[in-house]
Amino acid sequence: GEIEKIAFNAMQSARLSNGKAISYQTSDNRYSAAIDGGLKKRLNYSPTQGDVARCCPPTHTRFITYYISNMWMQQNSSKDAITALLYGPCTLKTEIDGTKVEINEITDYPFSEAITFDFNVENPVEFDIFLRIPEWAKGINVKLINGKDEDLSQEQQDNYCRISKKWKTGDRITVNFETVIKPVKSVSGDVALQRGPLLYALPIPSRSYVNKTYDIEGFADLSFVPEEGTECGFNFVQKSPNVSPAQIESCGFVLFRNNEADPKYPWDKSPLELVGMMESEKGTNQTVRLVPLGSTILRRLTFPMKIEKGPSEFYNK
């Protein structure tokens, strides 16, 4: 679970979505990313970070290659078993018991909890696949599309689902993880919302200004400051009774799928949002839209939790 938190949250939230600059010093709640914001000029975005440490930009870009190289592994207990350890669109080409095996993994993960595995094998061959069950998943559902479910042996072992079958070309399985919205408490006691591997934050509208330009067009050091009048002082509110356990856990937020988002550039405009009511600093309830942390520049991730008793108009809207 920790590598997903880094890859899809911390790493993405430290870079611009166009990949042209990263922030050396970032934080979950970030109200400014300006060069004059302290911390020895480490808050702004730069393609080189030459003023502080040139090693960070290239190291940042290497992280995703580490993720990809560890997506599939051979199971130590058997030469005839492989493990899907990390998820994402990819193609695995390997040999099992002397037979060439190709598995195409089709998914929009981490923006989708649904994964399809297509098999192309030289000759029918029997082997096990271990699917890692993420710590956030409430359950896993595996189906064989082109056959009978009884042809597919399933067994849950610790945090893995073991699938056994004699595989042939044309086999396809679908995997769905049961996903809920849940609160995550920070060290300060404030709360963030997580769904699947993604943490969701309130984006803060910002304006940018150039600190430095480079000979290569399109690259520059940039500072970001919030737009004037931006409000981000909200509270989560939990009211009881007359509230279901699911509503309490999700703080009344529901998933919204943004069909206008471009699936090729999900970090620019996220296909997923969490929508719910929060209490403003003025004590009024407002509709708030949270987006994945990695889709923000300035943002507020964690909020105080206000516990109230009584009928819950808060959750009935």
Salt bridges, closest charged atoms under 4 A:
GLU2 OE2 - LYS5 NZ 3.83
GLU4 OE2 - ARG132 NH2 2.76
GLU113 OE2 - ARG195 NH2 3.03
GLU113 OE2 - ARG257 NH2 3.91
ASP118 OD1 - ARG172 NE 2.47
ASP128 OD2 - ARG162 NH2 2.52
GLU135 OE1 - LYS182 NZ 3.73
ASP149 OD2 - LYS143 NZ 3.88
ASP171 OD2 - LYS165 NZ 2.85
ASP171 OD1 - LYS168 NZ 3.08
GLU260 OE1 - LYS269 NZ 3.42
GLU273 OE1 - ARG289 NE 2.81
GLU279 OE1 - LYS306 NZ 2.94
GLU308 OE1 - LYS239 NZ 3.46
GLU308 OE2 - LYS306 NZ 3.29
GLU313 OE2 - LYS317 NZ 3.63
